[in-house]
């Protein structure tokens, strides 16, 4: 199982545990988790009815609803997440921003992780957001940052591997050129050696002829 998939499963369990803990402290209420989140602070039930939340910002932050959104997005594939993002548009409410973050996280690629990290960072740093939800946003931000770091390390390793392959090919080419140069040098040395031998033989032949000529002169 890929590392990112294992991390996502662990994170889903952590999110469910944290948000379920929020429910036990009476922070829940609102919508049926079997419906689908449509953005703009609304959560639609299968029957098509829409539950509109209070205009008070703190009351809009319904952990049970966010848990339902997280579970819904977890069942999507990346293509469905893209469609949902296109329908969502620019997030305005806290619910929309959370939905935007988990959708981008679901894309499973570097640009989505960056968008998700930034969205969760906004929630984490927003003083209006409940402390428990800000902690959740912090965890999700850290998770997406770890995915970004993993991607960058992977890219660096691939780059180093490619450079290593190029270095090996370059070294192999240099060795080949060196062998060719050595072969040419050996041929030149061999040619010089043969030439020196020919010259030496010629000198010896000339010397022998001179001696023979001198002997004939002395005999006459």
C-alpha positions in Angstrom: 0.0 0.0 0.0 1.5 3.4 -1.0 2.8 5.6 1.8 0.3 8.4 1.0 -2.6 6.0 1.2 -1.5 4.7 4.6 -1.1 8.3 5.8 -4.5 9.3 4.5 -6.2 6.3 6.3 -4.5 7.2 9.6 -5.5 10.8 9.2 -9.1 9.9 8.4 -9.2 7.9 11.7 -7.7 10.8 13.6 -10.2 13.3 12.1 -13.1 11.0 13.0 -11.8 10.6 16.5 -11.3 14.3 17.1 -14.6 15.4 15.6 -16.5 12.6 17.5 -14.9 13.9 20.7 -16.3 17.3 19.8 -19.8 15.8 19.6 -19.5 14.4 23.1 -18.9 17.9 24.5 -22.2 19.1 23.0 -20.8 20.9 20.0 -22.9 19.0 17.5 -26.3 19.5 16.0 -27.8 20.2 12.6 -27.6 17.9 9.6 -28.0 14.3 8.7 -24.6 12.9 7.9 -26.0 10.7 5.1 -26.6 13.8 2.9 -24.2 15.5 0.6 -22.5 18.8 1.1 -23.1 21.2 -1.7 -21.0 24.2 -0.5 -22.0 27.7 0.5 -22.7 26.7 4.1 -25.5 24.2 3.1 -25.8 20.5 3.6 -28.4 18.8 1.4 -30.2 15.6 2.5 -31.1 12.8 0.0 -34.7 14.2 -0.1 -33.4 17.4 -1.6 -34.1 19.6 1.5 -31.4 22.1 2.5 -30.5 22.8 6.1 -29.4 26.4 6.6 -27.2 27.1 9.5 -27.3 30.1 11.9 -25.8 33.3 10.7 -23.7 33.3 13.8 -20.2 32.2 12.8 -19.5 30.1 15.9 -22.8 28.2 15.5 -22.0 27.5 11.9 -19.0 25.5 12.9 -20.7 22.1 13.4 -18.1 19.4 14.0 -20.6 16.6 13.1 -21.2 18.3 9.8 -17.5 18.6 9.1 -17.1 14.9 9.9 -19.9 14.1 7.4 -18.1 16.3 4.8 -14.8 14.5 5.5 -16.4 11.1 5.1 -18.2 12.1 1.9 -15.0 13.3 0.3 -13.2 10.2 1.4 -15.5 8.1 -0.8 -14.7 10.2 -3.8 -12.1 9.6 -6.5 -9.9 12.4 -7.7 -12.1 13.0 -10.8 -15.2 13.5 -8.6 -13.2 15.8 -6.3 -12.4 18.0 -9.3 -16.0 18.2 -10.3 -17.0 19.1 -6.7 -14.3 21.8 -6.7 -15.6 23.3 -9.9 -19.1 23.4 -8.4 -17.9 24.9 -5.1 -16.1 27.9 -6.6 -14.4 30.3 -4.3 -14.9 29.3 -0.6 -16.4 32.0 1.6 -17.8 30.3 4.7 -15.8 28.2 7.2 -17.6 25.1 6.0 -16.8 25.9 2.4 -13.2 26.4 3.3 -13.0 23.1 5.1 -14.8 21.4 2.1 -12.3 23.1 -0.3 -9.4 21.9 1.8 -10.4 18.2 1.9 -11.4 18.2 -1.8 -8.0 19.5 -2.8 -6.3 17.0 -0.4 -8.3 14.2 -2.2 -6.7 15.2 -5.6 -3.5 13.4 -4.5 -1.1 15.7 -6.2 1.2 18.6 -5.3 -1.0 21.5 -6.4 -3.9 20.1 -4.4 -1.9 19.6 -1.3 -0.6 23.2 -1.5 -4.2 24.5 -1.8 -5.4 22.2 1.0 -2.5 23.3 3.3 -3.3 27.0 2.7 -7.0 26.5 3.3 -6.5 24.6 6.6 -3.9 27.3 7.6 -6.5 30.0 7.2 -8.9 28.1 9.5 -6.2 27.4 12.0 -5.3 31.1 12.2 -8.8 32.4 12.3 -9.7 33.5 15.9 -13.4 33.1 15.2 -13.0 29.4 14.6 -13.6 27.2 17.7 -10.4 25.9 19.4 -11.2 22.2 18.7 -11.7 22.9 15.0 -8.6 25.0 14.9 -6.7 22.1 16.3 -8.2 19.9 13.6 -7.2 22.4 10.9 -3.6 22.5 12.4 -3.4 18.6 12.1 -4.7 18.7 8.5 -2.3 21.5 7.6 0.6 19.5 9.0 -0.6 16.4 7.1 -0.7 18.2 3.8 2.7 19.9 4.5 4.2 16.4 5.1 2.8 15.3 1.7 4.3 18.4 0.1 7.7 17.6 1.7 7.5 14.0 0.6 6.8 15.1 -3.0 9.7 17.5 -2.9 12.0 14.8 -1.5 10.8 12.4 -4.2 11.4 14.9 -6.9 14.9 15.6 -5.6 15.7 11.9 -5.5 14.5 11.5 -9.1 16.6 14.5 -10.1 19.7 13.0 -8.3 19.0 9.7 -9.9 18.7 11.2 -13.4 21.9 13.2 -12.8 23.6 10.0 -11.6 22.6 8.2 -14.7 23.9 11.1 -16.8 27.1 11.1 -14.9 27.5 7.4 -15.5 26.8 7.8 -19.2 29.2 10.7 -19.3 31.9 8.7 -17.5 31.3 5.7 -19.8 31.7 8.0 -22.8 34.9 9.5 -21.4 36.3 6.0 -20.8 35.4 5.0 -24.4 37.2 8.1 -25.7 40.2 7.4 -23.4 40.4 3.8 -24.8 40.3 5.1 -28.3 43.0 7.7 -27.6 45.1 5.0 -25.9 44.6 2.7 -28.9 45.7 5.5 -31.3 48.7 6.2 -29.1 49.7 2.5 -29.0 49.5 2.4 -32.8 51.7 5.5 -33.0 54.2 4.0 -30.6 54.2 0.7 -32.5 54.7 2.6 -35.8 57.6 4.6 -34.3 59.2 1.3 -32.9 58.9 -0.3 -36.4 60.4 2.8 -38.0 63.3 2.9 -35.5 63.9 -0.8 -36.3 63.9 -0.1 -40.0 66.3 2.8 -39.5 68.5 0.7 -37.3 68.6 -2.1 -39.9 69.4 0.4 -42.6 72.2 1.9 -40.7 73.6 -1.6 -40.0 73.3 -2.5 -43.6 75.1 0.7 -44.7 77.8 0.1 -42.1 78.3 -3.5 -43.3 78.6 -2.3 -46.9 81.2 0.3 -46.0 83.3 -2.3 -44.2 83.0 -4.6 -47.1 84.1 -1.8 -49.5 87.1 -1.0 -47.2 88.2 -4.6 -47.2 88.2 -4.8 -50.9 90.3 -1.7 -51.2 92.8 -3.0 -48.8 93.1 -6.3 -50.6 93.7 -4.7 -53.9 
